[in-house]
Amino acid sequence: MTLRPDRDPPSQDRPSTAALRARFWGVRGSIASPGPDTVRTGGNTACLEVRCGDALLVFDAGTGLRGLGESLRGRGPMDLNLFLTHSHLDHICGLPFFAPAFDPESRLCVWAGHLEPGQSMRDVVQAMMRPPLYPIPIETFRADLSFRAFACGAVLEPAPGVRVRTGPLNHPNGAVGYRVECGGRSLCFVTDTEHTPGRPDAAVLELVRGADVMIYDSTYTDAEFPGRVGWGHSTWEECLRIADAAGVGQAVIYHHDPARSDDELDAIEAAAARLRPGTLVAREGLELALPPA
């Protein structure tokens, strides 16, 4: 199944008959990159909103999380589940600016499955929100805030009728890939991960097999990749190879290099769509809707 972008107003502004709806709030990797060369694609770092009926799931807390939080202001108490792929700064730095975290009537559960034994995500966030790095401590959050650790590979059930499968990714300090399943549909969020040329990652293949949509780390091109081995990222060409090998419906190119311009991403999208029709480059504001199976 090939999905087209839904460019109507955001999902929270209207009723939806979709089994699963996703909206991109941040699509860059490493560091935010605002400016005239990134205005069409967006310059915020990783953040994805996923709606499964009434359940609101958020994946990663990069700078794009602030925009999502602003869109939720005035909508009443929130019950949110925030799933982190890992705790590198570009994936968590939006958390101190997330409006629902300051709402005493809202609930925010932060899930993480990448840390070593003895480490906790609360400690990571506390360290980030502490002088001299940041002047406002985590205790300023007024929402019902909780942190839940899980073993990578676990199947999570954050809401009735919603399953989140998890799997390991190849990234420095570890990372987790996610597969959301609801209403007979599935969407995979696979960033940050590095592949081995000529040998598809078995864990990634298992996680994304047969998914309707796969959002995949495509920071580099195959031509650039040899000079970036060990940096923990993949290529848009590998995204298509994984999608073909795993029987994925639609591939979405994600986690763009901060130096990649809008024009360059337009060219990548055109090349990818020629090789695999329906492939999209993730852009801020892009929505995908999956009808019930």
C-alpha atoms as one frame of an Amber mdcrd trajectory, in Angstrom:
protein
   0.000   0.000   0.000   1.335   3.431  -0.944   0.173   6.353   1.160   0.013
   9.917   0.036   0.776  12.804   2.362  -2.230  14.255   4.149  -1.841  18.029
   4.008  -5.123  18.874   5.725  -5.012  20.525   9.183  -3.380  18.488  11.948
  -5.126  15.366  13.163  -5.973  16.800  16.566  -8.088  19.486  14.861 -10.624
  17.113  13.325 -12.165  13.679  13.729 -10.285  10.896  11.969 -11.376   7.521
  10.665  -7.741   6.429  10.263  -6.541   3.452  12.283  -3.184   5.168  12.618
  -2.042   8.693  11.796   1.479  10.094  11.963   2.741  13.680  11.785   6.357
  14.818  11.561   7.457  17.647  13.865  11.227  17.211  13.483  13.121  15.437
  10.694  16.799  16.389  11.100  19.641  14.607  12.810  22.585  15.718  14.952
  21.697  19.409  15.352  18.860  21.732  14.427  19.514  23.497  11.137  17.141
  26.418  10.535  17.762  28.716   7.595  16.840  29.551   4.019  18.183  26.252
   2.646  16.031  24.069   4.932  12.759  25.980   5.117  10.717  23.550   2.972
  11.885  20.394   4.724  12.327  21.862   8.180  15.306  22.219  10.470  14.087
  20.690  13.752  15.531  17.473  15.156  13.659  14.225  15.637  10.042  14.169
  16.787   7.119  12.115  15.460   3.497  12.267  16.636   1.461   9.069  16.236
  -2.290   8.820  16.883  -3.947   5.455  17.400  -7.578   6.331  17.984  -7.567
   8.356  21.202  -4.036   7.266  22.142  -1.261   9.824  21.626   2.243   8.436
  21.192   5.329  10.567  20.615   8.643   9.256  19.325  11.768  11.192  20.295
  12.045  14.581  21.934  14.253  16.638  19.660  13.654  20.331  19.019  10.508
  19.413  17.059   8.846  18.461  20.366   8.336  22.128  21.213   6.106  22.662
  18.173   4.041  19.610  19.049   3.628  20.895  22.601   2.481  24.306  21.391
  -0.125  22.642  19.155  -1.544  20.852  22.219  -1.987  23.958  24.387  -5.545
  24.563  25.532  -6.762  21.086  24.593  -7.351  19.937  28.136  -5.525  17.270
  30.102  -3.135  15.181  28.035  -2.232  11.520  28.478   0.997  11.064  26.527
   3.503   8.285  26.042   6.932   9.483  24.893   9.191   6.774  23.452  12.888
   7.595  23.122  15.118   5.858  20.619  18.142   6.912  22.692  19.372   9.811
  24.784  21.787  11.669  22.532  21.154  15.383  22.855  19.472  15.921  19.496
  16.777  13.415  20.523  15.991  14.752  24.014  16.777  18.504  24.013  13.156
  19.501  23.321  11.857  18.040  26.572  12.459  21.153  28.748  10.313  23.142
  26.271   7.370  20.703  26.012   4.223  22.518  27.187   2.280  19.438  28.445
   5.131  18.660  30.860   4.178  21.816  32.775   0.438  21.040  32.924  -0.539
  19.673  36.361  -3.583  17.931  34.850  -1.577  16.024  32.246   0.258  12.719
  32.408   3.572  12.115  30.659   5.231   8.700  30.628   8.750   8.557  29.174
   9.846   5.124  27.891  13.487   4.130  27.295  15.072   0.764  26.544  18.614
   1.631  25.508  20.415   2.408  28.769  22.911   0.167  30.537  21.934  -1.447
  33.867  22.224   1.069  36.678  21.436   4.015  34.419  18.053   5.740  34.385
  16.380   8.120  31.964  15.277  10.334  34.850  18.939  10.792  35.798  19.796
  11.677  32.185  17.079  14.341  32.019  17.998  15.669  35.468  21.616  16.043
  34.362  20.535  17.952  31.238  18.241  20.264  33.240  20.853  21.327  35.771
  23.239  24.305  35.976  25.442  25.153  34.243  23.691  23.438  31.305  20.139
  24.643  32.045  18.704  26.922  34.760  15.329  25.203  35.349  15.376  21.799
  37.114  13.211  18.801  36.298  11.186  19.489  39.448   9.621  22.433  37.584
   7.578  19.951  35.542   4.088  19.837  37.043   2.620  16.994  34.980   2.306
  13.509  36.421   5.744  12.522  35.113   7.000   8.945  35.113   9.912   7.097
  33.523   9.570   3.481  32.421  12.553   1.343  31.488  12.153  -1.773  29.351
  14.409  -4.436  27.923  14.964  -3.892  24.215  12.960  -6.556  22.393   9.966
  -6.179  24.694   6.421  -5.727  23.392   4.770  -2.749  25.097   1.054  -1.936
  25.428   0.792   1.775  26.284  -2.966   1.915  25.582  -5.790  -0.542  24.892
  -5.524  -1.921  21.360  -2.050  -0.455  20.821   1.072  -2.647  20.687   4.585
  -1.263  20.409   7.244  -3.788  19.441  10.870  -2.878  20.067  14.210  -3.963
  18.635  17.909  -3.083  18.914  19.617  -0.654  16.553  23.314  -0.301  15.751
  24.244   3.084  17.212  26.923   4.347  19.628  25.635   3.920  23.226  22.695
   1.879  21.905  19.319   2.769  20.412  15.863   1.246  20.043  13.660   0.879
  16.971   9.870   0.841  17.343   6.952  -0.777  15.520   3.477   0.566  16.338
   0.546  -1.764  15.634  -3.108  -0.773  15.929  -6.284  -1.285  13.904  -4.534
  -3.922  11.816  -1.938  -1.399  10.602   1.737  -0.958  11.422   4.302   1.839
  11.342   8.012   1.488  12.123  10.320   4.206  13.434  13.938   3.143  12.846
  16.503   5.818  13.715  19.465   6.021  14.551  21.112   2.934  13.061  24.153
   2.002  10.969  24.098  -0.818   8.446  26.846  -3.095   7.154  27.130  -2.838
   3.353  25.925  -5.969   1.606  24.438  -7.475   4.764  21.003  -6.256   5.820
  20.601  -5.874   9.582  18.685  -8.976  10.724  17.200  -7.213  13.756  15.870
  -4.370  11.610  14.471  -6.785   9.027  12.624  -8.682  11.759  11.185  -5.500
  13.265   9.919  -3.961  10.011   8.860  -7.075   8.094   5.534  -6.508   6.333
   4.990  -3.070   7.893   2.697  -0.616   6.139   5.160   2.261   6.674   8.843
   2.325   7.609  10.518   5.576   8.668  14.251   4.928   8.368  17.529   6.701
   9.182  18.768   7.986   5.828  21.328  10.540   6.978  23.819   9.778   4.207
  24.072   8.580   0.636  25.848   5.367  -0.313  28.622   7.500  -1.834  29.124
   9.387   1.453  28.828   6.373   3.727  32.429   4.993   3.596  33.701   8.200
   5.196  31.141   8.001   8.000  31.445   4.391   9.150  31.161   4.222  12.933
  28.986   7.335  13.199  25.839   5.257  13.701  23.740   6.208  10.677  22.554
   4.737   7.396  21.690   5.804   3.830  18.576   6.396   1.775  19.632   3.642
  -0.622  19.817   1.174   2.295  16.360   2.358   3.334  15.025   1.136  -0.025
  16.971  -2.123   0.155  15.581  -2.861   3.626  12.054  -1.961   2.494  12.282
  -4.339  -0.463  13.838  -7.175   1.527  11.249  -6.886   4.328   8.186  -6.360
   2.139   7.470  -2.894   3.566   4.584  -0.976   2.010   5.978   2.552   2.015
   9.450   3.817   2.852  10.030   7.272   4.359  13.508   8.818   4.269  14.296
  10.419   7.645  16.918  11.917   9.999  18.394  14.185   7.348  21.961  15.424
   7.593  21.813  19.007   8.961  23.823  20.182   5.946  21.400  18.630   3.436
  19.514  21.392   1.596  15.907  21.345   0.445  17.043  21.094  -3.174  19.264
  18.115  -2.382  16.424  16.365  -0.538  14.062  17.044  -3.445  16.574  15.323
  -5.734  16.921  12.382  -3.326  13.135  11.996  -3.141  12.840  11.998  -6.932
  15.629   9.411  -7.286  14.165   7.218  -4.550  10.661   7.391  -6.011  12.005
   6.254  -9.389  13.567   3.209  -7.744  10.652   2.538  -5.384   7.438   4.416
  -6.262   5.711   6.034  -3.311   8.891   6.673  -1.314   8.796  10.017   0.512
  11.274  12.339   2.146  10.047  13.269   5.646   9.207  16.951   6.019   7.921
  18.908   8.981   4.109  18.988   8.865   3.859  15.906   6.652   1.029  13.620
   7.775   0.403  10.011   6.828  -2.933   8.321   7.489  -3.473   4.549   7.508
  -7.086   3.415   7.139  -8.300   0.432   9.183  -7.303  -2.936   7.720
